[in-house]
Amino acid sequence: MPPSARAAVRAAQLDRALGDWQRPDAGPAYRALAGGLRTLVLDGRVPVETRLPAERELSTALGVSRTTVAAAYELLRDEGFLTSRRGAGSWTSLPAGRAMPVIGISPHAASGGPGGGVPGGGLPGRGDVIDLGIAAMSAPEPWLSRAMAAAVAELPAWTATHGDFPAGLTATRQAVADRYTARGLPTGPEQIMITTGAAGAFSLLLRHVLAPGERVAVESPSFANVLQALRYAGGRAVPVPLLHDGWDLEAWARTLRDAAPRMAYLIPDFHNPTGLLMPEAERRSLVDAARATGTLLVSDETMVDLCLDQELAARMPRPLAAFDHGGTVVTLGSAGKTFWGGLRIGWIRATPELIRRLAGDRASLDVSSPVVEQLAVRHLLAPQTLPQILTHQRDRVRAQRDALAEAVRELLPGWTFRLPQGGLSLWVRTAPGLSGSALATTAERHGVWVGSGPRFGVDGVLERFVRLPFSLPPEVSREAVRRLAAAAASLSGAEPATTPPAEVTLL
């Protein structure tokens, strides 16, 4: 039976996506067309299990003969990139054994402690390895230590209690709610639940909302750990490809209508890994489309505070939930990217009814979040403290972004990327013919770990991409890029750019 989980793609859309596929040096037209369609699948711009237009329809849109389209389809079937059934049509696929598993964490994260598992850390017994697998910052000091000291000083007021607060401390919930209100989304503490990071929030939401086998629409690419969580929960991810400059609202509306997903997961604020920011008009349209189909929109705002454009920071789009008036949007937030991942404090913003149900369901997961860390986050969110921290964090992330971008342009000139206005990573297309997965394997032998594109996609696509976080000091990032260039050169047989190894201290 043909798959039904994914939407169809129209001939006019394929025509736009293929671009200039009929180049004079591209060979026979049918092979050029097949190559263009194959690239769209491998880059994730046409998801696997997407129904393609009929031969006659596509030939009309492209201005070529039906014979050309038929031959291209036949070649793709022979290669395993297309599956057809008489009377049912043709849909995209991947050759047997091509799909790649989603790797959730850096292999170095298990080491733990200074020199192992820390971004830029070395591995005991294996020399210095620069870890580009984790997009996370070191803590903002002295603010974090001050907040922890203030929290410990407050602790005696709580030690006489049982210490278990499934929805979180009221004071911390109020601080998070006040932050939403300041961003143009009036919120009360009864709409907030404190969780063990955003990952804990998403896991709890999946347990409560999603039944095994139900569909979840996701961006392609998307956050690797969320894709893995969906797999563990038994959900069926339905990818909706991102455009170079943003979200394809037509594709989203069609997917919500045709695939009828129970849930949709998005990162509208400095998307991980692309850094894209969704405009307000698109947020309104997306919420309207989800409301019409009864789809629960999960908005991940973990990167929202990392705006690196000073003018943009003063006019950021309102949260996705600001356009919701009936419980269509659930928002996830975290202290991990804004402050420090070691705090492990996140939150859910939803209707009071859903918050009460989630709090009641939490006992079988992790009961509640640590009291001291909640108190510390309340201090960090204080109006007199937060602006100082955000200025500090944004200044250093901006410098790190610019240094990484400069190094990639200089040492890897065949690689391309869009400079993001915020977030923590560059989403980079490698040079033609260079596999991101092969690069990741080879790069580890050169002393750098990097996340390849298939980690961030569904079905093993996005092979031409890598994610490069700019969460490390500039000198460490430059050395990491130098090592990547050496790894890429060893795969292609070319000579790497002539730049000596940097003298860096790997934290």
C-alpha positions as CSV (number, residue, x, y, z in Angstrom):
1,M,0.0,0.0,0.0
2,P,1.3,3.5,-0.7
3,P,2.2,5.5,2.4
4,S,-0.4,8.0,3.7
5,A,1.6,9.8,6.4
6,R,3.1,12.4,4.1
7,A,1.6,15.0,1.8
8,A,1.9,15.2,-1.9
9,V,4.1,17.8,-3.7
10,R,2.7,19.7,-6.6
11,A,4.3,20.0,-10.0
12,A,4.7,23.8,-9.7
13,Q,6.5,23.4,-6.4
14,L,8.9,20.9,-7.9
15,D,9.5,23.2,-10.8
16,R,10.6,26.0,-8.3
17,A,12.6,23.7,-6.2
18,L,14.5,22.1,-9.1
19,G,15.7,25.5,-10.3
20,D,18.1,25.4,-13.2
21,W,18.3,21.6,-13.6
22,Q,18.6,21.7,-17.4
23,R,22.2,23.0,-17.5
24,P,24.2,22.4,-20.8
25,D,26.7,20.3,-18.9
26,A,24.1,18.2,-17.1
27,G,23.9,15.4,-19.7
28,P,20.7,13.8,-21.0
29,A,17.6,15.6,-19.8
30,Y,16.1,12.5,-18.0
31,R,19.4,12.0,-16.1
32,A,19.6,15.6,-15.1
33,L,16.0,15.6,-13.9
34,A,16.5,12.4,-12.0
35,G,19.6,13.9,-10.4
36,G,17.7,17.1,-9.4
37,L,14.9,15.0,-7.8
38,R,17.4,12.8,-6.1
39,T,19.2,15.9,-4.6
40,L,15.9,17.3,-3.4
41,V,15.2,14.0,-1.5
42,L,18.7,13.7,0.0
43,D,18.7,17.4,1.1
44,G,15.4,16.9,2.8
45,R,13.6,19.5,0.6
46,V,11.2,16.8,-0.6
47,P,10.5,14.4,2.3
48,V,10.7,10.6,2.0
49,E,7.2,9.1,1.3
50,T,6.0,12.2,-0.5
51,R,3.8,11.6,-3.5
52,L,5.2,13.0,-6.7
53,P,3.1,14.5,-9.5
54,A,1.9,12.2,-12.3
55,E,4.2,12.1,-15.3
56,R,2.0,14.2,-17.6
57,E,1.4,16.8,-14.9
58,L,5.2,17.2,-14.2
59,S,6.1,17.3,-17.9
60,T,3.7,20.1,-18.5
61,A,5.0,22.1,-15.5
62,L,8.7,21.6,-16.5
63,G,8.1,22.1,-20.3
64,V,9.6,18.8,-21.2
65,S,8.3,15.6,-22.9
66,R,6.4,13.0,-20.9
67,T,9.1,10.5,-22.1
68,T,11.7,12.5,-20.2
69,V,9.8,12.4,-17.0
70,A,9.0,8.8,-17.4
71,A,12.7,7.9,-17.9
72,A,13.7,10.0,-14.9
73,Y,11.1,8.2,-12.7
74,E,12.3,4.8,-14.0
75,L,15.9,5.7,-13.2
76,L,14.9,6.8,-9.7
77,R,13.0,3.5,-9.2
78,D,16.1,1.5,-10.2
79,E,18.2,3.4,-7.7
80,G,15.7,3.0,-4.9
81,F,14.7,6.7,-4.6
82,L,11.2,6.1,-6.0
83,T,8.5,3.6,-5.3
84,S,5.5,3.2,-7.6
85,R,2.3,1.2,-7.7
86,R,-0.1,1.0,-10.6
87,G,-3.2,3.1,-9.9
88,A,-1.7,4.5,-6.7
89,G,1.1,6.8,-8.1
90,S,4.7,7.2,-7.1
91,W,6.3,8.4,-3.9
92,T,9.8,9.2,-2.8
93,S,11.9,6.6,-0.9
94,L,15.5,5.8,0.1
95,P,17.5,2.8,-1.1
96,A,17.6,-0.1,1.3
97,G,20.1,0.5,4.1
98,R,20.4,4.2,3.4
99,A,18.4,5.6,6.4
100,M,20.6,6.6,9.2
101,P,19.9,6.5,13.0
102,V,19.5,9.8,14.9
103,I,22.4,10.1,17.4
104,G,21.2,11.9,20.4
105,I,24.4,13.1,22.1
106,S,28.1,13.6,21.4
107,P,30.1,10.4,22.0
108,H,32.3,12.5,24.3
109,A,29.5,13.7,26.6
110,A,29.8,10.5,28.7
111,S,33.2,11.5,29.9
112,G,31.9,14.2,32.1
113,G,33.8,16.8,34.2
114,P,36.5,19.2,33.1
115,G,38.3,18.0,30.0
116,G,35.6,15.6,29.0
117,G,32.0,16.2,27.9
118,V,32.5,20.0,28.1
119,P,32.3,21.9,24.8
120,G,35.9,22.1,23.7
121,G,37.0,19.5,26.3
122,G,39.7,16.9,25.8
123,L,39.3,13.2,26.3
124,P,41.4,11.5,28.9
125,G,43.8,9.1,27.1
126,R,42.8,10.3,23.6
127,G,44.3,13.7,23.3
128,D,42.5,17.0,22.9
129,V,39.2,16.6,21.1
130,I,37.1,19.7,20.2
131,D,33.5,18.9,20.7
132,L,31.2,20.7,18.2
133,G,28.4,18.2,18.9
134,I,26.8,20.3,21.7
135,A,25.3,23.8,21.1
136,A,25.5,25.1,24.7
137,M,27.4,27.9,26.4
138,S,29.5,28.0,29.5
139,A,27.8,29.8,32.5
140,P,27.6,33.6,32.7
141,E,29.7,34.6,35.6
142,P,29.6,36.1,38.2
143,W,25.8,36.1,37.9
144,L,25.3,32.3,38.1
145,S,27.4,31.9,41.2
146,R,25.6,34.9,42.8
147,A,22.2,33.4,42.0
148,M,23.2,30.0,43.5
149,A,24.5,31.6,46.6
150,A,21.3,33.6,47.0
151,A,19.3,30.4,46.5
152,V,21.2,28.5,49.1
153,A,20.7,31.4,51.5
154,E,17.0,31.1,51.0
155,L,16.9,27.3,51.3
156,P,16.2,27.1,55.1
157,A,12.7,28.6,54.4
158,W,12.0,25.4,52.3
159,T,13.7,22.6,54.1
160,A,10.8,22.3,56.6
161,T,8.6,21.3,53.6
162,H,8.5,17.9,51.7
163,G,10.4,19.6,48.8
164,D,8.2,18.0,46.1
165,F,6.4,20.6,44.0
166,P,5.2,18.9,40.8
167,A,4.2,22.2,39.1
168,G,7.2,24.1,40.5
169,L,7.7,26.7,43.2
170,T,5.1,29.5,42.9
171,A,7.7,32.2,43.0
172,T,9.6,30.6,40.1
173,R,6.4,30.1,38.1
174,Q,5.6,33.8,38.7
175,A,9.0,34.9,37.5
176,V,8.6,32.8,34.2
177,A,5.1,34.2,33.8
178,D,6.3,37.7,34.2
179,R,8.9,37.2,31.5
180,Y,6.1,36.1,29.0
181,T,4.0,39.1,30.0
182,A,6.9,41.4,29.3
183,R,7.3,39.8,25.8
184,G,3.7,40.7,24.9
185,L,1.9,37.5,26.1
186,P,0.0,38.1,29.4
187,T,0.6,35.0,31.5
188,G,-0.2,34.0,35.1
189,P,1.7,31.5,37.3
190,E,-1.2,29.0,36.9
191,Q,-0.2,28.7,33.2
192,I,3.4,27.7,34.0
193,M,4.9,24.3,35.0
194,I,8.5,24.1,36.0
195,T,10.2,21.0,34.5
196,T,13.6,19.3,34.4
197,G,14.8,21.2,31.4
198,A,12.9,21.6,28.1
199,A,13.7,17.9,27.3
200,G,11.8,16.9,30.5
201,A,8.9,19.2,29.4
202,F,8.7,17.6,26.0
203,S,8.9,14.1,27.3
204,L,6.1,14.7,29.8
205,L,4.0,16.3,27.1
206,L,4.5,13.3,24.8
207,R,3.5,10.9,27.5
208,H,0.3,12.9,28.2
209,V,-0.8,13.8,24.6
210,L,0.7,11.3,22.1
211,A,-0.4,7.7,21.5
212,P,1.9,5.3,19.8
213,G,1.7,5.5,16.1
214,E,0.2,9.0,16.0
215,R,1.8,11.5,13.7
216,V,3.8,14.6,14.7
217,A,4.7,17.2,12.1
218,V,8.3,18.5,12.4
219,E,10.5,20.9,10.6
220,S,13.2,19.4,8.4
221,P,15.9,19.9,9.7
222,S,14.9,19.8,13.4
223,F,16.4,19.4,16.8
224,A,18.0,15.9,16.9
225,N,17.1,15.1,20.5
226,V,13.4,15.8,19.9
227,L,13.4,13.5,16.8
228,Q,14.9,10.8,19.0
229,A,12.3,11.4,21.7
230,L,9.5,11.0,19.1
231,R,11.0,7.7,18.0
232,Y,11.1,6.4,21.6
233,A,7.5,7.5,22.2
234,G,6.4,5.6,19.1
235,G,5.4,8.7,17.2
236,R,5.6,9.0,13.5
237,A,7.5,12.1,12.4
238,V,6.1,13.9,9.3
239,P,8.8,16.3,8.0
240,V,8.0,19.6,6.5
241,P,11.1,21.0,4.8
242,L,12.3,24.5,5.7
243,L,13.0,26.9,2.9
244,H,16.4,28.7,2.7
245,D,14.9,31.8,4.3
246,G,12.0,30.5,6.4
247,W,8.9,28.4,6.7
248,D,6.8,27.2,3.8
249,L,3.3,28.1,5.1
250,E,1.6,26.5,2.1
251,A,3.4,23.2,2.8
252,W,2.6,23.4,6.5
253,A,-1.1,24.0,5.9
254,R,-1.2,21.1,3.4
255,T,0.6,18.8,5.8
256,L,-1.7,19.7,8.8
257,R,-4.7,19.1,6.5
258,D,-3.6,15.9,4.7
259,A,-1.5,14.1,7.3
260,A,-3.8,15.1,10.3
261,P,-0.9,15.0,12.8
262,R,-1.9,14.9,16.5
263,M,0.9,17.4,17.3
264,A,3.3,19.7,15.5
265,Y,6.7,20.6,17.0
266,L,8.4,23.9,15.8
267,I,11.3,26.1,16.8
268,P,10.1,29.6,15.6
269,D,12.8,31.6,17.5
270,F,16.3,31.2,16.1
271,H,15.6,27.7,15.0
272,N,18.0,24.9,15.9
273,P,20.0,24.2,13.7
274,T,19.3,26.9,11.0
275,G,19.0,30.0,13.2
276,L,15.8,31.1,11.3
277,L,13.3,33.4,12.9
278,M,9.6,33.2,12.1
279,P,7.9,36.6,11.4
280,E,4.7,37.5,13.2
281,A,2.4,37.2,10.1
282,E,3.6,33.6,9.6
283,R,3.0,32.8,13.3
284,R,-0.6,34.0,13.0
285,S,-1.2,31.9,9.9
286,L,0.3,28.8,11.4
287,V,-1.8,29.0,14.5
288,D,-4.9,29.5,12.4
289,A,-4.0,26.5,10.3
290,A,-3.4,24.3,13.4
291,R,-6.6,25.5,15.0
292,A,-8.6,24.5,11.9
293,T,-7.2,21.0,11.9
294,G,-7.2,20.4,15.7
295,T,-3.4,20.0,15.8
296,L,-1.6,20.8,19.0
297,L,1.3,23.2,18.2
298,V,4.4,22.8,20.5
299,S,6.6,25.9,20.3
300,D,10.2,25.4,21.5
301,E,11.5,28.8,22.7
302,T,14.8,27.6,24.2
303,M,16.8,29.9,21.9
304,V,14.6,33.0,22.1
305,D,16.9,35.1,24.3
306,L,19.9,34.6,22.0
307,C,19.1,37.4,19.6
308,L,22.4,38.8,18.2
309,D,21.0,41.7,16.2
310,Q,20.6,44.7,18.6
311,E,17.9,46.4,16.5
312,L,16.0,43.1,16.2
313,A,16.2,42.4,19.9
314,A,14.1,45.5,20.5
315,R,11.3,44.4,18.1
316,M,11.3,40.6,18.4
317,P,8.1,38.8,17.2
318,R,5.6,38.0,19.9
319,P,5.5,34.4,21.1
320,L,3.6,31.9,18.9
321,A,1.1,31.6,21.8
322,A,0.2,35.3,21.5
323,F,-1.9,34.4,18.4
324,D,-3.7,31.5,20.2
325,H,-7.0,31.9,22.0
326,G,-8.1,28.4,22.7
327,G,-5.3,26.1,23.8
328,T,-3.8,25.3,20.4
329,V,-0.3,26.3,21.4
330,V,1.9,24.8,24.2
331,T,5.2,26.6,24.7
332,L,8.4,25.1,26.0
333,G,11.2,27.2,27.5
334,S,14.5,26.6,29.3
335,A,17.2,28.2,31.3
336,G,19.8,26.0,29.6
337,K,20.6,28.1,26.6
338,T,20.0,31.5,28.2
339,F,22.0,30.8,31.4
340,W,23.6,27.4,31.7
341,G,22.6,23.8,30.8
342,G,23.8,22.5,34.2
343,L,20.8,24.2,35.9
344,R,18.4,21.7,34.2
345,I,15.4,23.9,34.7
346,G,12.8,24.3,32.0
347,W,9.1,25.1,31.8
348,I,5.8,24.6,30.0
349,R,3.3,27.4,29.3
350,A,-0.2,26.1,28.6
351,T,-3.8,26.4,29.7
352,P,-4.3,26.1,33.5
353,E,-6.3,22.9,32.8
354,L,-3.4,21.2,30.9
355,I,-0.9,22.3,33.5
356,R,-3.0,20.7,36.3
357,R,-3.2,17.5,34.3
358,L,0.5,17.4,33.5
359,A,1.4,18.1,37.2
360,G,-0.9,15.2,38.2
361,D,0.8,12.9,35.7
362,R,4.4,13.8,36.7
363,A,4.8,11.5,39.7
364,S,5.7,8.5,37.6
365,L,8.3,10.5,35.6
366,D,10.6,12.6,37.8
367,V,8.2,13.9,40.5
368,S,9.4,17.6,40.5
369,S,12.4,19.8,39.8
370,P,15.2,20.7,42.3
371,V,14.3,23.5,44.7
372,V,17.7,25.2,44.8
373,E,18.0,25.4,41.0
374,Q,14.5,26.8,40.8
375,L,15.3,29.5,43.3
376,A,18.5,30.3,41.4
377,V,16.6,30.7,38.1
378,R,14.1,33.1,39.8
379,H,17.1,35.3,40.8
380,L,18.5,35.1,37.2
381,L,15.1,36.1,35.8
382,A,14.8,39.1,38.1
383,P,14.2,42.4,36.1
384,Q,17.3,44.0,37.6
385,T,19.6,41.1,36.7
386,L,18.3,39.6,33.4
387,P,19.2,42.6,31.1
388,Q,22.8,42.5,32.3
389,I,23.1,38.7,31.7
390,L,21.5,39.0,28.2
391,T,23.9,41.7,27.2
392,H,26.8,39.7,28.4
393,Q,25.6,36.5,26.7
394,R,24.7,38.1,23.4
395,D,28.0,40.0,23.1
396,R,30.1,36.9,23.5
397,V,27.9,34.7,21.3
398,R,28.0,37.4,18.6
399,A,31.8,37.5,18.7
400,Q,31.9,33.7,18.6
401,R,29.5,33.6,15.7
402,D,31.5,36.0,13.6
403,A,34.8,34.3,14.4
404,L,33.4,30.9,13.3
405,A,31.8,32.3,10.2
406,E,35.1,34.0,9.2
407,A,37.0,30.7,9.7
408,V,34.6,28.7,7.6
409,R,34.7,31.3,4.8
410,E,38.5,31.3,4.8
411,L,39.4,27.6,5.4
412,L,36.4,25.9,3.8
413,P,35.6,28.2,0.8
414,G,33.4,25.7,-0.9
415,W,31.0,25.5,2.0
416,T,28.0,27.7,2.2
417,F,25.7,29.0,5.0
418,R,23.3,31.7,6.0
419,L,24.5,33.9,8.8
420,P,21.8,33.7,11.5
421,Q,20.6,36.6,13.5
422,G,20.5,34.5,16.7
423,G,20.8,31.1,18.2
424,L,23.9,29.1,18.6
425,S,24.8,27.4,15.4
426,L,25.6,27.6,11.7
427,W,23.8,25.2,9.4
428,V,26.4,24.6,6.7
429,R,26.1,22.9,3.3
430,T,29.4,21.1,2.6
431,A,31.3,21.2,-0.7
432,P,29.7,19.2,-3.6
433,G,30.3,15.5,-3.3
434,L,31.2,15.6,0.4
435,S,29.1,13.5,2.7
436,G,28.4,15.0,6.1
437,S,28.3,11.5,7.7
438,A,31.7,10.6,6.2
439,L,33.1,13.9,7.3
440,A,31.9,13.4,10.9
441,T,33.6,10.0,11.0
442,T,36.8,11.3,9.5
443,A,36.8,14.5,11.6
444,E,36.9,12.6,14.8
445,R,40.3,11.1,13.8
446,H,41.4,14.7,13.2
447,G,40.4,15.7,16.8
448,V,37.0,17.3,16.3
449,W,33.5,15.9,16.8
450,V,30.7,17.4,14.6
451,G,27.0,16.6,14.1
452,S,26.2,15.5,10.5
453,G,23.0,16.5,8.8
454,P,21.2,13.2,9.1
455,R,21.1,13.7,12.9
456,F,18.7,16.6,12.3
457,G,16.5,15.0,9.8
458,V,14.0,12.2,9.3
459,D,14.8,9.1,7.2
460,G,18.6,9.8,6.9
461,V,18.4,12.8,4.5
462,L,20.3,16.1,4.8
463,E,23.5,14.3,3.9
464,R,25.2,17.4,2.5
465,F,24.9,19.4,5.8
466,V,26.7,19.7,9.2
467,R,25.8,21.8,12.2
468,L,28.6,24.0,13.6
469,P,27.8,25.6,17.0
470,F,29.4,28.9,17.8
471,S,29.3,28.3,21.5
472,L,33.1,28.0,21.9
473,P,35.8,30.8,22.3
474,P,36.9,32.2,18.9
475,E,40.4,30.6,19.0
476,V,39.0,27.2,19.7
477,S,36.4,27.5,16.9
478,R,39.1,28.4,14.4
479,E,41.2,25.4,15.4
480,A,38.1,23.2,15.0
481,V,37.5,24.5,11.5
482,R,41.2,24.0,10.6
483,R,40.8,20.3,11.7
484,L,37.5,20.0,9.7
485,A,39.3,21.4,6.7
486,A,42.0,18.8,7.1
487,A,39.4,16.0,7.4
488,A,37.5,17.2,4.4
489,A,40.8,17.4,2.4
490,S,41.6,13.8,3.3
491,L,38.3,12.7,2.0
492,S,38.6,14.6,-1.3
493,G,42.4,14.0,-1.8
494,A,42.9,17.8,-1.9
495,E,45.4,19.8,0.1
496,P,43.9,21.6,3.1
497,A,44.3,25.4,3.5
498,T,47.7,26.2,4.7
499,T,47.2,27.5,8.2
500,P,49.2,26.2,11.2
501,P,47.5,24.6,14.2
502,A,46.5,27.2,16.7
503,E,47.9,27.3,20.2
504,V,44.6,26.9,22.1
505,T,43.7,25.8,25.5
506,L,40.7,23.4,25.3
507,L,38.6,24.1,28.4
